[in-house]
Amino acid sequence: MAEKTPRKHRIAVIGGGPGGYEAALRGAELGAEVTLVEHQGVGGNAVLTDVVPSKTLISAAEVASHMATAGELGVQFFARDDKDRPLRPDIAVNFTKLNQRIRRLAQKQSDDMLASLKRAGVTVVQGRGRLDGPNTVIVDSGPKSKEFDHIEADTIIVSVGASPRELPSAKPDGERILTWKQLYSLTEMPEHLIVVGSGVTGAEFASAYRLLGSEVTLISSRDRVLPGEDADAADVIEEVFKRNGMNVVSGQRAEKVVREGEEVVATLSDGREIRGSHCLMAVGSIPNTKSIGLESAGVELTDSGHIVVNRVARTSVPNIYAAGDCTSFFPLASVASAQGRAAVFHALGDEVRPINLRNVASNVFTYPEIATVGWQQAAVEDGTRQGRVAKFPLEQNPRAKMQEFKDGFVKIVAGNDLGTIIGAVVVAPRASELILPLSLAIEQRLTVDQFARAWAAYPSLSGSIVDLARSMHMPQE
């Protein structure tokens, strides 16, 4: 009698964002039978309405900034009139074309991800998924469909993301009062954009729209912008904002935002009113975990509705995992992807390294950018972690001088004993690229002396990191 072929491990993934996509792809590569349920499009909010679109917008803003300051480098732009006399042209932004490109690139990225899943053998089902106990996913294909798919699974991975938080006193209308998902439907550049919220999302969009030419007012309920970032880094960004003509209102809440015809009016906690053409509400997000069967399946949630997971993305139910912004971990696309991989590796018995959030690098895509990893200076100052801190101003770097980069710095946090690198901050154009060697140093527990032995090209911005590490030399006793 022929031996019966063993059944493949069945994995059902709800949500096709970075976490769900990575889980589905790696599961299929490891030989599992994988079904992914997604109602919007592969990539989810991160690709279609959040990370990819916003960073595409920011890239255009950086180009506009470079063009505006090119004269300082000796490069000038001129047109000619009918008498062949030079005219200095204005820098104009075709906002309709810009948003069309943003949507096109986002859709292309989503299509590429879908193609990768299909090549790997993943079954992709269009619809909204919800749990029916710990081993079944029900798929709702929409109001026109009366049938529901039932997907049986040995392992379920929930990656449903999050949505913009909405306030009753500032209800988005999609035209003048907007969330970050609604910005790309605009057909004209906001004349005066009011941004409520000075966290990462608010700061990034405020920076981009100011560089693109909009008047921008940034309302911060805290004493400074980016309150969750390194204080020195936040100070640099706020100084750049103000120098570029942004109106930064600190220590005030927007009690309400209403539309009056073609204007919006934001009323501050001290009674002042700020009028603009549009308002972006950047006041956080809420996880998309409501009414998808988590509680009835026994999955533990926080008071805010986030799914409680451990360092391998496992929930309180052994065969259910979760990844991304719907979980209690960092709301970063890179972390979501890592959670997706960890979940699949753990479920299939493959080697898995628990995620160490202390080693996660993050980036704020303002101009200049802020990149951070590891322990920060505040932890040293309050005694949470022993260490020493050193900083190197970017303006002293020769490559920065050549490119007229005057704002920013590199900061390293090292242990007191061996000088092991335990944290870092980079404030610079493309800080997101410069943080990688410092992330590697922290992951591999390199000392400042070991790091300083690496060769940086001269001149280069990365040379600042090596120079700083060299200045932190630990003398041999």
SEDRENTI-393757 format. One record per residue (C-alpha): residue in one letter; x, y, z. Coordinates in steps of 0.02 Angstrom, whole numbers, plus 32768, in hexadecimal, padded with zeros to 4 digits. Example, Ala and Ser with C-alpha at 12.3 -4.5 7.8 and 13.67 -1.06 7.14 Angstrom:
% residues 2
a82677F1F8186 s82AC7FCB8165 
***
This chain:
% residues 477
m800080008000 a804680AA7FCC e807481218057 k7FFD81B2806D t8048825A803E p805082C680DB r7FDE835D80D7 k8033840680C9 h802C847E815B r7F9E84F78137 i7FBA85B1815A a7F338636814A v7F6A86EB814B i7EED87778168 g7F318819811E g7FB188338095 g801888C180DE p80D388B080FF g80B88831818B g803787C88131 y809487CE808C e8138879780DB a80E2870B813C a808986C980A2 l812486D08035 r8198867B80B1 g811485F980DE a810185C68028 e81BE85C08012 l81C7854880A7 g814984D48056 a80A8850480B0 e7FFE8515805D v7FDE85CF8070 t7F3F86358054 l7F4586F28067 v7EA58758807C e7EAC8810804F h7E1D88878026 q7E7D891F7FE8 g7F1688E37F8A v7FB9888C7FB3 g802789018017 g7F958945807A n7F9789F680BD a805589F980C5 v806489EA8009 l7FC28A367FCA t7F9B8AC78040 d80278ADE80BE v80E18AB880B6 v81008AAA7FFB p80918B3F7FC9 s80CF8BB28054 k81868B8E802F t81688BAA7F75 l811E8C547FA1 i81B28C798010 s822B8C4A7F84 a81DA8CCC7F14 a81E78D4C7FA1 e82A18D297FB2 v82BB8D487EF7 a825E8DED7F06 s82CF8E1C7F98 h836D8DF07F37 m83338E597EA3 a830C8EED7F13 t83B98EEB7F62 a841E8EBF7EC7 g84588F747EB5 e84C28F5F7F52 l85248ED97EF6 g853F8F4A7E5F v84B78EF77DF6 q84338F6E7DB3 f83978F547D4C f83658FD07CC5 a82E68FDC7C3A r82EC90577BA9 d826C90DB7B7B d8241910E7AC8 k82DA91807AC7 d834E90F57B01 r836391427BAD p837890C97C40 l82E490B57CB4 r82EA90597D59 p825B8FDB7D54 d81ED8FAF7DE8 i81EF8EFE7E2B a81408EBB7E12 v80F28E1A7E50 n80738DC47DE0 f800E8D7F7E71 t7F978D187E06 k80298CC47DAE l80838CAA7E53 n7FEE8C527EA2 q7FD28BEB7E05 r80868BB07E0F i80738B897EC9 r7FD98B1D7EA9 r80298ACB7E11 l80C78A9A7E6E a80638A597F01 q7FF889ED7E8F k809389AE7E33 q80E289797ED8 s804189207F09 d803A88C77E61 d80EF88907E70 m80CE88497F1E l803487EC7EDF a809A87A17E52 s811F87677ECD l809C87107F38 k805086B77EA2 r80FB867E7E66 a811A86347F11 g807585D57F0B v8010863D7F86 t7F54863E7F6D v7F1786F27F78 v7E5F870B7FA2 q7E0987B47F8D g7D9E87E28022 r7D99880880DB g7DCF877D814F r7D97875A8200 l7DB486CC827A d7D34864782A0 g7D8E85F3832F p7E4985CC8332 n7E5085668291 t7DD685B58216 v7DD7865781B2 i7D3686958164 v7D47870580CB d7CC4878980A3 s7CD687B37FEB g7C69884E7FF2 p7BB388887FF9 k7B8A88407F4D s7BC487927F7E k7B5487237FE7 e7BD586997FF6 f7C5E868E8076 d7CFF862D8064 h7D3485C280F8 i7DEF85A68102 e7E2C85208178 a7EDC853C81BA d7F5B84F18230 t7FA7859D824B i7F538647823B i7FB486EA822C v7F55878C8247 s7F9E882681F4 v7F0E889F81E0 g7F6C894381FE a7F2489E48243 s7EBF8A798209 p7ECE8B35822A r7E848B6A82CF e7DF08BDF82B8 l7DB48C5F8336 p7CFB8C8E8344 s7D2F8D448354 a7D918D3E82B0 k7D358CC48240 p7D908CA88199 d7D278CCC80FF g7DA78C95807C e7DAA8D42802C r7DE98DC480A8 i7DFF8D63814B l7E698CCD8122 t7EBE8C318165 w7F628BF3811E k7F018B7780B3 q7E9F8C02805D l7F2C8C79802C y7F4E8C287F85 s7EA18C4C7F40 l7EC28D097F42 t7ECA8D5A7E97 e7F1C8DFC7ECD m7FA98E2B7F42 p7F678E657FEC e7F818F207FF8 h7F8E8F1780B5 l7F978E6B8106 i7F758E5F81C0 v7FC28DC28209 v7F7C8D8882B0 g7FF98D178308 s80B58D28830E g80E58C718319 v813B8C15828C t80A98C1B8210 g80818CD28230 a81368D098227 e81578CA98186 f80C38CF28129 a80E08DA0816F s81948D988132 a81658D588085 y80D88DD38062 r81408E67809C l81CC8E348024 l814B8E217F99 g81138ED47FB3 s807B8ECE8024 e806B8F3F80B9 v806B8ECA814E t80368EDD8203 l80678E4D8275 i80048E3F8317 s805E8DE283A2 s80118DBC844B r80C08DA48491 d814D8E2184AE r81A88DEA8411 v818C8D888372 l81B38CCD836D p81A98CB6842A g81D28BFE841D e827A8C1A83C6 d83278C488403 a831B8CF98449 d83B08D3B83E6 a836A8CF18346 a82BD8D3B8364 d830B8DE58386 v83658DE082DE i82C58DB48281 e82608E3C82D7 e82E68EBD82B0 v82E68E8981F8 f82288E9081F4 k82258F428237 r82B48F7B81C8 n82558F3A8131 g81BE8FA4815F m81528F2481B8 n80E38F668244 v80FD8EF082D8 v807E8F048364 s80BB8EA98400 g80628E7D84A1 q7FB48E8A8457 r7F2E8E0C842D a7EB68E1E839D e7E128E1683FD k7DAE8E0D835B v7DC28E1E82A0 v7D2E8E518234 r7D138E7D8180 e7CD18F27814E g7CB68F298093 e7D608F1D803E e7DBD8F3380E3 v7DDE8ECC817D v7DE68F17822B a7E4A8EC882B7 t7E208F068366 l7EAF8EF683E1 s7EA48ED1849A d7ECB8F8784C3 g7E3A8FC28456 r7E9E8FFC83C0 e7E628FCF8312 i7ED18F9C8281 r7E888FA181D3 g7ECA8F3F813F s7E948EEF809D h7EA98E3B80D8 c7ECA8DDC8179 l7F268D378191 m7EF58CDA822F a7F8F8C788265 v7F588C418312 g7F8A8B8B8311 s7F388AEB82D8 i7EC88A608319 p7EDF89A682F5 n7E658952827D t7E3D88C982FA k7D8788EC831E s7D05886A82EB i7D7D87EC829C g7D608762831B l7DFD87778384 e7DA8877A842E s7D3B86E3840B a7DD4868383D1 g7E2886AA8477 v7EAA87268438 e7EE187A384BC l7ED5885C8491 t7F1388F984E7 d7E9A89808521 s7EBE89DD847E g7E8E89468416 h7F3E891083E5 i7F65885783E0 v7FDC881E8468 v806D87BD841C n8114877C8458 r81BE878D8403 v819487088381 a80EC875A8359 r808686D483B4 t7FE387058406 s7F9086BB84A0 v7F4A8632842E p7FD985BC83FF n7FB185A98345 i7F8186608328 y800786E28304 a7FFB879C82DB a806B881A8284 g807088D38260 d8016896D829E c7F87890782E7 t7FFF88C0836A s804C89058408 f80F8891583B5 f814789AA835A p80D889EA82CC l815F89DC8247 a81588981819F s8202893381C1 v81C688EF8268 a812788AC8217 s818E884D8197 a81FE88078220 q816587D08282 g811E877A81E8 r81BE871981CE a81CE86ED8286 a811B86AF828C v8131863981F9 f81DB85F98230 h819985D682DF a80F9858382A2 l81588512822B g81E284E682A6 d826B85428247 e82F685A2829D v82B7864982DD r830986D6833C p8291873483AE i828187EA837C n82E7886283E6 l828C890883DD r832289618428 n8382893E8387 v82FC897D8310 a83308A1182A5 s82AB8A938281 n82A68B2E8214 v82478BD1820A f823E8C0B8155 t82448CC58172 y82CA8D2B811C p834A8D0C8160 e831C8C5E819B i832E8C17824B a83698B63825E t837A8B0E8307 v83A98A638349 g83CB8A1983F4 w83D78A74849B q83C58B308495 q84168BC084F5 a837B8BDA8561 a83918B2B85A9 v84448B5685DB e84118BFC8628 d83868BB28691 g83F28B2186CC t83928A988671 r84308A658615 q84E68A86863D g854B8ACF85AE r859C8B65855E v85618BCF84CC a85C38C288443 k85858C9383B3 f85D38CCB830D p85858D6182B1 l85608D3D81FB e859C8DEA81C6 q864F8DB481ED n86498D27816F p869C8D5380C7 r861A8CF9805C a858F8D5480B9 k85E68DFA8095 m85F08DCF7FDB q85358DAC7FD6 e85038E3E8046 f84C18DCD80CF k84CC8E3A816B d844A8DEE81DE g84648D4B8239 f84DB8CDF829B v850F8C2E82C7 k84FF8BF4837C i85408B5283C8 v85158B088471 a859A8A8F84B2 g85AF8A29854F n86258A6685D5 d868B89C885E4 l86C289878539 g86768A1284D1 t85F7899E8482 i858189FF8410 i84D289F48459 g84768A828401 a84808B05837A v84288B988328 v84478BDE827B v83FA8C828242 a84248C9E818B p83E18C9080DB r83CD8BD580BC a83E78BAC8173 s83818B10814E e84158AD180E7 l849C8B098162 i84518AAF81F8 l84728A0081B4 p852A89F181E8 l84FC8A288298 s846E89A8829C l84EB8923826B a8563895E82F1 i84DD894F8377 e84A288A68339 q855588638337 r858488B983DB l861689188390 t867A899283F8 v86A08A4283BC d87558A0C839D q871F89778334 f86A889E482D1 a872F8A6882B5 r879E89E78260 a872389E081CE w87508A498138 a86DA8AD380FF a86F38B1F8054 y87368BD18056 p86DA8C438046 s86358BF6807A l85AA8C1780F5 s85CA8B6C8141 g86778BAA816D s86258C0F81F8 i85F38B6D824E v86A38B268249 d86ED8BCC8283 l86768BD08316 a869D8B1C8346 r87578B44833C s873F8BD783B3 m86F28B608433 h878F8AF4843B m87A28A8F84DB p885A8A968511 q88A989F28544 e88DC89E685FA 
***
